[in-house]
Amino acid sequence: MRKKGKIVANVISGLIGRSWSMLFAAAGYQVRIYDTDPSRMSQALEEIKLQLQDLDKRGLLRGELTADEQFSRITIATTLEECVKDSFFIQENVPEDAELKKKVHAELDKYIRSDAILASSTSAILPSIISEGLAHRNRFIVVHPTNPPFYAPMVELCSAPWTDPEVMETTRALMKEIGQQPVTINKEIDGFVLNRLQYAILGEGWRLIRDNVISVEDFDTVMKHGLGRRYAFMGPFETAYLNSEGWKVYSERYADMIYRIQKSFGEPEKMVGPTLDKVQEECNKMVPMEKLQERRQWRDRRLTALAKLIKDMEEEDKQAEGQ
Ligand SMILES: NC(=O)c1ccc[n+]([C@@H]2O[C@H](COP(=O)([O-])OP(=O)(O)OC[C@H]3O[C@@H](n4cnc5c(N)ncnc54)[C@H](O)[C@@H]3O)[C@@H](O)[C@H]2O)c1
């Protein structure tokens, strides 16, 4: 658990950077954080400390180390060079702006070990765009987490065309080791998979709400009390597979109907104009804007409870397999 000499650098300690720090520290790694704004780093440490204490209280700490031991593994670096120079894995978390990411990676490129892995949390910028001009471009990979990474462990891994295959393998193994669920995106694609899927759902919802087929509240109910109930522990392909006698039967029964409905989906529409006003107004009725922070805390309590339930059920599965 000591992982002596293994240092992970977490560049920029914003929302996602903080979560990465906690995940690596819980697995026993030394974590160095850096941000151009020093106040963000001290703020990050304060918040991490509180979160670790809270997780400890609720019996949800990850790994075998105590909250204090995990906290002591995270330290502040005063320069970018100091943060990354000895690190074997560097996770960059600057805001989602391609020019900014390119600039920060060009700087990182000067300081990193030639065998280090340079990862970016980018939600949708292609790995080849960020890494094209780098001397160490063969060491670059996108590691896109789901927010909040502590409770939604899926991470998308996507290489650039010139990334060493070993980088993908090592990153996959590292993600599993720290308790995340990596998926490999085999080729670069805008939005990777999570966001393509999310936007497909939002896009169809937008058209249905625009055309007065359903209200915002009822659309969300379809998701949370319908599809979402299953999707919390089973994907859509397995769901369909179980819903009939396998995929061949599912196709015989439903392929024509699904094709007909898919063809009726409308053109993509920018999320602006009168539908935007309607969506904003209805959401404000469900959760008034001044209560957003309260509702985020409610969401995190729900996610924590769900994570605990899923963890308990996975334990049950393991025990059943062992019998
Ligand atoms: N928040 C999410 O839901 C989420 C989920 C998955 C991936 N991501 C990705 O993670 C990355 C970081 O997102 P976040 O939500 O943590 O952002 P954030 O705004 O919370 O943190 C960004 C950090 O970057 C620093 N920063 C701002 N401007 C800078 C500059 N010019 N130079 C250097 N540092 C600067 C800030 O001080 C801040 O600490 C983005 O690429 C985002 O797309 C975010």
The ligand as a Gaussian input file, in Angstrom:
#p B3LYP/6-31G(d) Opt

LIG

0 1
 N      -16.862000      19.047000     -13.955000
 C      -17.235000      17.959000     -14.625000
 O      -18.375000      17.497000     -14.541000
 C      -16.239000      17.232000     -15.506000
 C      -16.425000      15.868000     -15.776000
 C      -15.478000      15.195000     -16.564000
 C      -14.381000      15.907000     -17.077000
 N      -14.261000      17.230000     -16.815000
 C      -13.113000      17.943000     -17.403000
 O      -12.141000      18.177000     -16.402000
 C      -11.429000      19.391000     -16.707000
 C      -11.488000      20.319000     -15.494000
 O      -12.838000      20.607000     -15.185000
 P      -13.292000      21.135000     -13.724000
 O      -14.767000      21.054000     -13.677000
 O      -12.456000      20.482000     -12.677000
 O      -12.867000      22.687000     -13.826000
 P      -12.673000      23.729000     -12.615000
 O      -13.044000      25.056000     -13.194000
 O      -13.314000      23.270000     -11.351000
 O      -11.112000      23.721000     -12.353000
 C      -10.217000      24.233000     -13.276000
 C       -8.951000      24.712000     -12.560000
 O       -8.134000      25.291000     -13.571000
 C       -7.529000      26.477000     -13.054000
 N       -7.367000      27.431000     -14.168000
 C       -8.318000      28.265000     -14.650000
 N       -7.793000      29.002000     -15.675000
 C       -6.519000      28.591000     -15.834000
 C       -5.471000      28.968000     -16.713000
 N       -5.636000      29.923000     -17.632000
 N       -4.276000      28.321000     -16.596000
 C       -4.133000      27.362000     -15.682000
 N       -5.071000      26.983000     -14.803000
 C       -6.246000      27.588000     -14.883000
 C       -8.452000      27.042000     -12.029000
 O       -7.693000      27.743000     -11.050000
 C       -9.144000      25.785000     -11.478000
 O       -8.504000      25.360000     -10.276000
 C      -12.077000      19.951000     -17.971000
 O      -11.362000      19.531000     -19.111000
 C      -13.463000      19.311000     -17.961000
 O      -14.031000      19.216000     -19.258000
 C      -15.125000      17.906000     -16.017000

